[in-house]
Amino acid sequence: MPLRITAAGEFAGYASVFNVRDDAGDIVLPGAFARSLKRNGMHAVRMLWQHDVSRPIGVWQEIREDNRGLFVRGRLALNSAAGHEAAELVKAGAVDGLSIGFRTVRASRDHLRKARLLHEVELWEISLVTFPMLRSARIHTLDRLARAGHRALPATRMSPARGRNRLPHLHPTH
């Protein structure tokens, strides 16, 4: 089986892909995350298990928009029960979905595609999930990311997490 996660619990993938309609009828547009990430920083974005705010499972080491979508790189907290469980399920291939939890800031309707176009969102969390609403929001194999030109998963030094203590009502859709 291709490697999706390192022994240290690091993984990478796309939490959202631009211009693709998800199962809820949302289409995220390029630039939708830019203001939120600039204003709050990536450390305010929590890594959760199945959108459960009581189950943080790790930390994000990199979150950025590229031409494809919202690229993420994270590290599971292997010494926690939830982080260890998530790592084992990813290793087994049982879980590989990613999903965003956000508040809509600016959106419009595309009646032709029967979709809501998300121009700007406030990104609150990104979860590992069994069934993502956006089917292409997945943890990718590390060799696939390397072929696509992404860096290998080096150790990254992080600053302490900043942000809110409580999350608002989330709209997990991807």
CYANA upper distance limits for C-alpha pairs under 8 A (distance plus 0.5 A):
  2 PRO  CA    141 THR  CA      6.57
  2 PRO  CA    142 LEU  CA      8.31
  2 PRO  CA    143 ASP  CA      8.26
  3 LEU  CA     91 LYS  CA      8.20
  3 LEU  CA    141 THR  CA      6.07
  3 LEU  CA    142 LEU  CA      6.52
  3 LEU  CA    143 ASP  CA      7.99
  4 ARG  CA     11 PHE  CA      6.74
  4 ARG  CA     12 ALA  CA      8.36
  4 ARG  CA     90 VAL  CA      7.64
  4 ARG  CA     91 LYS  CA      7.24
  4 ARG  CA    139 ILE  CA      7.37
  4 ARG  CA    140 HIS  CA      6.68
  4 ARG  CA    141 THR  CA      4.94
  4 ARG  CA    142 LEU  CA      6.21
  5 ILE  CA      9 GLY  CA      6.31
  5 ILE  CA     10 GLU  CA      5.93
  5 ILE  CA     11 PHE  CA      5.25
  5 ILE  CA     12 ALA  CA      8.47
  5 ILE  CA     87 ALA  CA      8.00
  5 ILE  CA     90 VAL  CA      7.69
  5 ILE  CA     91 LYS  CA      7.07
  5 ILE  CA    141 THR  CA      8.29
  5 ILE  CA    142 LEU  CA      7.99
  6 THR  CA     10 GLU  CA      5.67
  6 THR  CA     11 PHE  CA      7.17
  8 ALA  CA     75 ARG  CA      7.90
  8 ALA  CA     76 LEU  CA      8.40
  8 ALA  CA     78 LEU  CA      8.15
  9 GLY  CA     75 ARG  CA      5.73
  9 GLY  CA     76 LEU  CA      5.47
  9 GLY  CA     77 ALA  CA      7.75
  9 GLY  CA     78 LEU  CA      7.05
  9 GLY  CA     87 ALA  CA      6.86
 10 GLU  CA     73 ARG  CA      7.76
 10 GLU  CA     74 GLY  CA      6.08
 10 GLU  CA     75 ARG  CA      4.75
 10 GLU  CA     76 LEU  CA      6.91
 10 GLU  CA    153 LEU  CA      7.64
 11 PHE  CA     73 ARG  CA      6.27
 11 PHE  CA     74 GLY  CA      6.14
 11 PHE  CA     75 ARG  CA      6.98
 11 PHE  CA    139 ILE  CA      7.49
 11 PHE  CA    140 HIS  CA      8.41
 11 PHE  CA    142 LEU  CA      8.03
 11 PHE  CA    153 LEU  CA      8.09
 12 ALA  CA     71 PHE  CA      8.00
 12 ALA  CA     72 VAL  CA      6.04
 12 ALA  CA     73 ARG  CA      4.67
 12 ALA  CA     74 GLY  CA      6.81
 12 ALA  CA    139 ILE  CA      6.21
 12 ALA  CA    140 HIS  CA      6.76
 12 ALA  CA    141 THR  CA      8.47
 12 ALA  CA    142 LEU  CA      7.86
 12 ALA  CA    145 LEU  CA      8.48
 13 GLY  CA     71 PHE  CA      6.37
 13 GLY  CA     72 VAL  CA      6.06
 13 GLY  CA     73 ARG  CA      7.14
 13 GLY  CA     98 LEU  CA      8.49
 13 GLY  CA    137 ALA  CA      7.96
 13 GLY  CA    138 ARG  CA      6.19
 13 GLY  CA    139 ILE  CA      4.71
 13 GLY  CA    140 HIS  CA      5.43
 13 GLY  CA    145 LEU  CA      8.37
 14 TYR  CA     69 GLY  CA      7.11
 14 TYR  CA     70 LEU  CA      6.00
 14 TYR  CA     71 PHE  CA      5.08
 14 TYR  CA     72 VAL  CA      6.41
 14 TYR  CA     98 LEU  CA      7.66
 14 TYR  CA    136 SER  CA      8.31
 14 TYR  CA    137 ALA  CA      5.70
 14 TYR  CA    138 ARG  CA      6.17
 14 TYR  CA    139 ILE  CA      7.07
 14 TYR  CA    140 HIS  CA      8.19
 15 ALA  CA     69 GLY  CA      8.17
 15 ALA  CA     70 LEU  CA      6.07
 15 ALA  CA     71 PHE  CA      6.88
 15 ALA  CA     72 VAL  CA      7.08
 15 ALA  CA     98 LEU  CA      5.54
 15 ALA  CA     99 SER  CA      6.17
 15 ALA  CA    100 ILE  CA      6.86
 15 ALA  CA    126 ILE  CA      7.47
 15 ALA  CA    137 ALA  CA      5.45
 15 ALA  CA    138 ARG  CA      7.09
 15 ALA  CA    174 HIS  CA      7.81
 16 SER  CA     28 VAL  CA      8.02
 16 SER  CA     69 GLY  CA      5.97
 16 SER  CA     70 LEU  CA      5.55
 16 SER  CA     71 PHE  CA      8.06
 16 SER  CA     98 LEU  CA      8.34
 16 SER  CA     99 SER  CA      7.79
 16 SER  CA    100 ILE  CA      7.76
 16 SER  CA    134 LEU  CA      7.71
 16 SER  CA    136 SER  CA      8.21
 16 SER  CA    137 ALA  CA      5.83
 16 SER  CA    174 HIS  CA      7.03
 17 VAL  CA     28 VAL  CA      7.68
 17 VAL  CA     68 ARG  CA      6.33
 17 VAL  CA     69 GLY  CA      4.63
 17 VAL  CA     70 LEU  CA      6.85
 17 VAL  CA    134 LEU  CA      8.40
 17 VAL  CA    136 SER  CA      7.50
 17 VAL  CA    137 ALA  CA      7.05
 18 PHE  CA     27 ILE  CA      7.50
 18 PHE  CA     28 VAL  CA      5.72
 18 PHE  CA     29 LEU  CA      5.81
 18 PHE  CA     30 PRO  CA      6.34
 18 PHE  CA     68 ARG  CA      6.59
 18 PHE  CA     69 GLY  CA      5.45
 18 PHE  CA     70 LEU  CA      8.43
 19 ASN  CA     27 ILE  CA      6.02
 19 ASN  CA     28 VAL  CA      6.32
 19 ASN  CA     29 LEU  CA      6.18
 19 ASN  CA     30 PRO  CA      8.15
 20 VAL  CA     27 ILE  CA      6.00
 20 VAL  CA     28 VAL  CA      7.60
 20 VAL  CA    134 LEU  CA      8.35
 21 ARG  CA     25 GLY  CA      6.25
 21 ARG  CA     26 ASP  CA      5.97
 21 ARG  CA     27 ILE  CA      5.18
 21 ARG  CA     28 VAL  CA      8.34
 21 ARG  CA    115 ALA  CA      7.57
 21 ARG  CA    134 LEU  CA      7.82
 22 ASP  CA     26 ASP  CA      5.99
 22 ASP  CA     27 ILE  CA      7.04
 22 ASP  CA    133 MET  CA      6.05
 22 ASP  CA    134 LEU  CA      4.95
 22 ASP  CA    135 ARG  CA      7.66
 22 ASP  CA    173 THR  CA      8.05
 22 ASP  CA    174 HIS  CA      7.19
 23 ASP  CA    133 MET  CA      5.65
 23 ASP  CA    134 LEU  CA      6.84
 24 ALA  CA    133 MET  CA      7.17
 24 ALA  CA    173 THR  CA      7.02
 25 GLY  CA    114 LYS  CA      7.42
 25 GLY  CA    115 ALA  CA      5.25
 25 GLY  CA    116 ARG  CA      6.67
 26 ASP  CA    115 ALA  CA      5.96
 26 ASP  CA    116 ARG  CA      5.27
 26 ASP  CA    117 LEU  CA      6.51
 26 ASP  CA    118 LEU  CA      7.39
 26 ASP  CA    173 THR  CA      8.18
 27 ILE  CA    115 ALA  CA      7.07
 27 ILE  CA    116 ARG  CA      6.61
 27 ILE  CA    117 LEU  CA      5.42
 27 ILE  CA    118 LEU  CA      6.48
 28 VAL  CA     32 ALA  CA      7.15
 28 VAL  CA    117 LEU  CA      6.59
 28 VAL  CA    118 LEU  CA      5.30
 28 VAL  CA    119 HIS  CA      7.29
 29 LEU  CA    117 LEU  CA      7.28
 29 LEU  CA    118 LEU  CA      6.38
 29 LEU  CA    119 HIS  CA      6.10
 30 PRO  CA     65 GLU  CA      8.26
 30 PRO  CA     67 ASN  CA      8.25
 30 PRO  CA     69 GLY  CA      7.58
 30 PRO  CA    119 HIS  CA      8.16
 31 GLY  CA     35 ARG  CA      8.47
 31 GLY  CA     65 GLU  CA      7.82
 31 GLY  CA    119 HIS  CA      7.69
 31 GLY  CA    120 GLU  CA      7.67
 32 ALA  CA    118 LEU  CA      7.10
 32 ALA  CA    119 HIS  CA      5.45
 32 ALA  CA    120 GLU  CA      4.51
 32 ALA  CA    121 VAL  CA      6.21
 33 PHE  CA     37 LEU  CA      6.65
 33 PHE  CA     65 GLU  CA      7.86
 33 PHE  CA     70 LEU  CA      8.45
 33 PHE  CA    120 GLU  CA      6.71
 33 PHE  CA    121 VAL  CA      6.37
 33 PHE  CA    122 GLU  CA      7.43
 33 PHE  CA    123 LEU  CA      7.24
 34 ALA  CA     38 LYS  CA      6.58
 34 ALA  CA     65 GLU  CA      7.89
 34 ALA  CA    120 GLU  CA      8.47
 35 ARG  CA     39 ARG  CA      6.36
 35 ARG  CA    120 GLU  CA      8.19
 35 ARG  CA    122 GLU  CA      8.44
 36 SER  CA     40 ASN  CA      6.35
 36 SER  CA     41 GLY  CA      7.88
 36 SER  CA    121 VAL  CA      7.44
 36 SER  CA    122 GLU  CA      5.67
 36 SER  CA    123 LEU  CA      6.68
 37 LEU  CA     41 GLY  CA      5.21
 37 LEU  CA     42 MET  CA      6.29
 37 LEU  CA    123 LEU  CA      7.99
 40 ASN  CA     44 ALA  CA      6.47
 40 ASN  CA    163 GLY  CA      7.56
 41 GLY  CA     45 VAL  CA      8.14
 42 MET  CA     60 TRP  CA      7.67
 42 MET  CA     61 GLN  CA      8.49
 42 MET  CA     62 GLU  CA      7.64
 42 MET  CA     63 ILE  CA      6.58
 43 HIS  CA     59 VAL  CA      8.34
 43 HIS  CA     60 TRP  CA      7.42
 43 HIS  CA    159 SER  CA      8.49
 43 HIS  CA    160 PRO  CA      8.13
 43 HIS  CA    161 ALA  CA      5.45
 43 HIS  CA    162 ARG  CA      6.32
 43 HIS  CA    163 GLY  CA      7.70
 44 ALA  CA    124 TRP  CA      7.68
 44 ALA  CA    161 ALA  CA      6.91
 44 ALA  CA    162 ARG  CA      5.91
 44 ALA  CA    163 GLY  CA      5.05
 44 ALA  CA    164 ARG  CA      7.46
 45 VAL  CA     60 TRP  CA      7.99
 45 VAL  CA    123 LEU  CA      7.20
 45 VAL  CA    124 TRP  CA      5.62
 45 VAL  CA    125 GLU  CA      5.32
 45 VAL  CA    126 ILE  CA      7.48
 45 VAL  CA    163 GLY  CA      8.50
 46 ARG  CA     56 PRO  CA      7.58
 46 ARG  CA     58 GLY  CA      8.46
 46 ARG  CA     59 VAL  CA      7.24
 46 ARG  CA     60 TRP  CA      7.82
 46 ARG  CA    124 TRP  CA      7.15
 46 ARG  CA    125 GLU  CA      5.06
 46 ARG  CA    126 ILE  CA      6.78
 47 MET  CA     56 PRO  CA      6.23
 47 MET  CA     57 ILE  CA      6.50
 47 MET  CA     58 GLY  CA      6.11
 47 MET  CA     59 VAL  CA      6.19
 47 MET  CA     60 TRP  CA      7.10
 47 MET  CA    125 GLU  CA      6.45
 47 MET  CA    126 ILE  CA      5.77
 47 MET  CA    127 SER  CA      6.04
 47 MET  CA    128 LEU  CA      8.16
 48 LEU  CA     52 ASP  CA      6.68
 48 LEU  CA     53 VAL  CA      6.99
 48 LEU  CA     55 ARG  CA      6.26
 48 LEU  CA     56 PRO  CA      4.87
 48 LEU  CA     57 ILE  CA      6.03
 48 LEU  CA     58 GLY  CA      7.91
 48 LEU  CA    125 GLU  CA      7.37
 48 LEU  CA    126 ILE  CA      6.82
 48 LEU  CA    127 SER  CA      5.04
 48 LEU  CA    128 LEU  CA      7.07
 49 TRP  CA     53 VAL  CA      8.46
 49 TRP  CA     55 ARG  CA      6.18
 49 TRP  CA     56 PRO  CA      6.76
 49 TRP  CA     57 ILE  CA      6.73
 49 TRP  CA     82 ALA  CA      8.25
 49 TRP  CA     86 ALA  CA      8.10
 49 TRP  CA    127 SER  CA      5.84
 49 TRP  CA    128 LEU  CA      5.87
 49 TRP  CA    129 VAL  CA      7.13
 50 GLN  CA    127 SER  CA      6.11
 50 GLN  CA    128 LEU  CA      6.31
 50 GLN  CA    129 VAL  CA      5.30
 50 GLN  CA    130 THR  CA      7.93
 51 HIS  CA    101 GLY  CA      7.77
 51 HIS  CA    125 GLU  CA      8.31
 51 HIS  CA    126 ILE  CA      8.12
 51 HIS  CA    127 SER  CA      6.02
 51 HIS  CA    128 LEU  CA      8.35
 51 HIS  CA    129 VAL  CA      8.23
 51 HIS  CA    172 PRO  CA      7.58
 52 ASP  CA     56 PRO  CA      8.15
 53 VAL  CA    167 LEU  CA      8.16
 55 ARG  CA     82 ALA  CA      7.30
 56 PRO  CA     82 ALA  CA      7.96
 56 PRO  CA     83 GLY  CA      8.29
 57 ILE  CA     76 LEU  CA      6.24
 57 ILE  CA     77 ALA  CA      6.25
 57 ILE  CA     80 SER  CA      7.97
 57 ILE  CA     82 ALA  CA      6.13
 57 ILE  CA     83 GLY  CA      4.91
 57 ILE  CA     86 ALA  CA      7.90
 58 GLY  CA     74 GLY  CA      7.71
 58 GLY  CA     75 ARG  CA      6.11
 58 GLY  CA     76 LEU  CA      4.57
 58 GLY  CA     77 ALA  CA      5.10
 58 GLY  CA     83 GLY  CA      6.84
 59 VAL  CA     74 GLY  CA      6.23
 59 VAL  CA     75 ARG  CA      6.08
 59 VAL  CA     76 LEU  CA      7.02
 59 VAL  CA     77 ALA  CA      8.01
 60 TRP  CA     72 VAL  CA      7.67
 60 TRP  CA     73 ARG  CA      6.55
 60 TRP  CA     74 GLY  CA      4.68
 60 TRP  CA     75 ARG  CA      6.90
 61 GLN  CA     72 VAL  CA      8.18
 61 GLN  CA     73 ARG  CA      6.05
 61 GLN  CA     74 GLY  CA      5.45
 61 GLN  CA     75 ARG  CA      7.48
 61 GLN  CA    156 THR  CA      7.23
 61 GLN  CA    158 MET  CA      7.38
 62 GLU  CA     71 PHE  CA      8.27
 62 GLU  CA     72 VAL  CA      5.96
 62 GLU  CA     73 ARG  CA      5.44
 62 GLU  CA     74 GLY  CA      7.18
 63 ILE  CA     70 LEU  CA      7.37
 63 ILE  CA     71 PHE  CA      6.28
 63 ILE  CA     72 VAL  CA      5.03
 63 ILE  CA     73 ARG  CA      7.09
 64 ARG  CA     70 LEU  CA      6.18
 64 ARG  CA     71 PHE  CA      5.90
 64 ARG  CA     72 VAL  CA      7.14
 65 GLU  CA     69 GLY  CA      6.04
 65 GLU  CA     70 LEU  CA      5.06
 65 GLU  CA     71 PHE  CA      6.47
 66 ASP  CA     70 LEU  CA      7.02
 66 ASP  CA     71 PHE  CA      7.29
 73 ARG  CA    153 LEU  CA      8.45
 76 LEU  CA     83 GLY  CA      5.76
 76 LEU  CA     84 HIS  CA      7.93
 76 LEU  CA     86 ALA  CA      8.17
 76 LEU  CA     87 ALA  CA      7.34
 77 ALA  CA     82 ALA  CA      8.41
 77 ALA  CA     83 GLY  CA      5.23
 77 ALA  CA     84 HIS  CA      7.34
 78 LEU  CA     83 GLY  CA      5.43
 78 LEU  CA     84 HIS  CA      4.96
 78 LEU  CA     87 ALA  CA      7.76
 79 ASN  CA     83 GLY  CA      7.45
 79 ASN  CA     84 HIS  CA      6.97
 80 SER  CA     84 HIS  CA      6.51
 81 ALA  CA     85 GLU  CA      6.58
 82 ALA  CA     86 ALA  CA      6.64
 83 GLY  CA     87 ALA  CA      6.66
 84 HIS  CA     88 GLU  CA      6.74
 85 GLU  CA     89 LEU  CA      6.78
 86 ALA  CA     90 VAL  CA      6.66
 86 ALA  CA     95 VAL  CA      8.40
 86 ALA  CA    128 LEU  CA      8.47
 87 ALA  CA     91 LYS  CA      6.57
 88 GLU  CA     92 ALA  CA      6.62
 89 LEU  CA     93 GLY  CA      6.72
 89 LEU  CA     94 ALA  CA      5.69
 89 LEU  CA     95 VAL  CA      6.13
 90 VAL  CA     94 ALA  CA      6.45
 90 VAL  CA     95 VAL  CA      5.51
 90 VAL  CA     96 ASP  CA      6.50
 94 ALA  CA    130 THR  CA      7.97
 95 VAL  CA    128 LEU  CA      7.90
 95 VAL  CA    129 VAL  CA      6.94
 95 VAL  CA    130 THR  CA      5.58
 96 ASP  CA    128 LEU  CA      7.53
 96 ASP  CA    129 VAL  CA      7.44
 96 ASP  CA    130 THR  CA      7.19
 96 ASP  CA    138 ARG  CA      6.04
 96 ASP  CA    139 ILE  CA      5.67
 96 ASP  CA    140 HIS  CA      8.39
 97 GLY  CA    128 LEU  CA      6.18
 97 GLY  CA    129 VAL  CA      5.36
 97 GLY  CA    130 THR  CA      6.11
 97 GLY  CA    131 PHE  CA      6.57
 97 GLY  CA    132 PRO  CA      5.86
 97 GLY  CA    135 ARG  CA      8.19
 97 GLY  CA    137 ALA  CA      6.52
 97 GLY  CA    138 ARG  CA      4.97
 97 GLY  CA    139 ILE  CA      6.70
 98 LEU  CA    126 ILE  CA      7.30
 98 LEU  CA    127 SER  CA      6.12
 98 LEU  CA    128 LEU  CA      5.26
 98 LEU  CA    129 VAL  CA      6.11
 98 LEU  CA    132 PRO  CA      6.50
 98 LEU  CA    137 ALA  CA      5.76
 98 LEU  CA    138 ARG  CA      5.71
 98 LEU  CA    139 ILE  CA      7.26
 98 LEU  CA    174 HIS  CA      7.58
 99 SER  CA    126 ILE  CA      6.06
 99 SER  CA    127 SER  CA      5.69
 99 SER  CA    128 LEU  CA      7.01
 99 SER  CA    129 VAL  CA      7.05
 99 SER  CA    132 PRO  CA      6.10
 99 SER  CA    133 MET  CA      7.67
 99 SER  CA    134 LEU  CA      8.01
 99 SER  CA    137 ALA  CA      7.26
 99 SER  CA    172 PRO  CA      7.03
 99 SER  CA    173 THR  CA      7.13
 99 SER  CA    174 HIS  CA      4.81
100 ILE  CA    123 LEU  CA      7.78
100 ILE  CA    124 TRP  CA      8.23
100 ILE  CA    125 GLU  CA      6.41
100 ILE  CA    126 ILE  CA      4.96
100 ILE  CA    127 SER  CA      6.84
100 ILE  CA    171 HIS  CA      8.47
100 ILE  CA    172 PRO  CA      6.01
100 ILE  CA    173 THR  CA      6.89
100 ILE  CA    174 HIS  CA      5.87
101 GLY  CA    123 LEU  CA      6.88
101 GLY  CA    124 TRP  CA      6.14
101 GLY  CA    125 GLU  CA      5.48
101 GLY  CA    126 ILE  CA      6.48
101 GLY  CA    127 SER  CA      8.17
101 GLY  CA    170 LEU  CA      5.85
101 GLY  CA    171 HIS  CA      5.74
101 GLY  CA    172 PRO  CA      4.73
101 GLY  CA    173 THR  CA      7.38
101 GLY  CA    174 HIS  CA      8.33
102 PHE  CA    121 VAL  CA      6.75
102 PHE  CA    122 GLU  CA      5.89
102 PHE  CA    123 LEU  CA      5.03
102 PHE  CA    124 TRP  CA      5.67
102 PHE  CA    125 GLU  CA      7.37
102 PHE  CA    170 LEU  CA      6.03
102 PHE  CA    171 HIS  CA      5.98
102 PHE  CA    172 PRO  CA      7.16
103 ARG  CA    121 VAL  CA      6.18
103 ARG  CA    122 GLU  CA      5.57
103 ARG  CA    123 LEU  CA      7.24
103 ARG  CA    124 TRP  CA      8.06
103 ARG  CA    169 HIS  CA      8.38
103 ARG  CA    170 LEU  CA      6.86
103 ARG  CA    171 HIS  CA      6.95
104 THR  CA    118 LEU  CA      7.71
104 THR  CA    120 GLU  CA      7.11
104 THR  CA    121 VAL  CA      5.12
104 THR  CA    122 GLU  CA      6.87
105 VAL  CA    119 HIS  CA      8.29
105 VAL  CA    120 GLU  CA      5.81
105 VAL  CA    121 VAL  CA      5.45
105 VAL  CA    122 GLU  CA      7.01
106 ARG  CA    118 LEU  CA      6.90
106 ARG  CA    119 HIS  CA      5.91
106 ARG  CA    120 GLU  CA      5.47
106 ARG  CA    121 VAL  CA      7.28
107 ALA  CA    116 ARG  CA      7.11
107 ALA  CA    117 LEU  CA      5.89
107 ALA  CA    118 LEU  CA      5.07
107 ALA  CA    119 HIS  CA      5.79
107 ALA  CA    120 GLU  CA      7.37
108 SER  CA    116 ARG  CA      6.30
108 SER  CA    117 LEU  CA      5.69
108 SER  CA    118 LEU  CA      7.35
108 SER  CA    119 HIS  CA      8.12
109 ARG  CA    114 LYS  CA      7.99
109 ARG  CA    115 ALA  CA      6.51
109 ARG  CA    116 ARG  CA      5.17
109 ARG  CA    117 LEU  CA      6.39
110 ASP  CA    114 LYS  CA      6.24
110 ASP  CA    115 ALA  CA      5.75
110 ASP  CA    116 ARG  CA      6.61
110 ASP  CA    117 LEU  CA      7.14
111 HIS  CA    115 ALA  CA      7.06
124 TRP  CA    167 LEU  CA      7.55
124 TRP  CA    170 LEU  CA      8.14
131 PHE  CA    135 ARG  CA      8.10
132 PRO  CA    137 ALA  CA      7.17
132 PRO  CA    173 THR  CA      8.08
132 PRO  CA    174 HIS  CA      5.92
133 MET  CA    173 THR  CA      5.96
133 MET  CA    174 HIS  CA      4.86
134 LEU  CA    173 THR  CA      7.80
134 LEU  CA    174 HIS  CA      5.02
135 ARG  CA    174 HIS  CA      8.28
137 ALA  CA    174 HIS  CA      7.38
140 HIS  CA    144 ARG  CA      7.15
140 HIS  CA    145 LEU  CA      7.19
141 THR  CA    145 LEU  CA      7.03
142 LEU  CA    146 ALA  CA      6.73
142 LEU  CA    152 ALA  CA      8.01
143 ASP  CA    147 ARG  CA      6.73
144 ARG  CA    148 ALA  CA      6.76
145 LEU  CA    149 GLY  CA      6.96
145 LEU  CA    150 HIS  CA      5.91
145 LEU  CA    151 ARG  CA      8.21
145 LEU  CA    152 ALA  CA      8.42
146 ALA  CA    150 HIS  CA      5.68
146 ALA  CA    151 ARG  CA      6.80
146 ALA  CA    152 ALA  CA      6.83
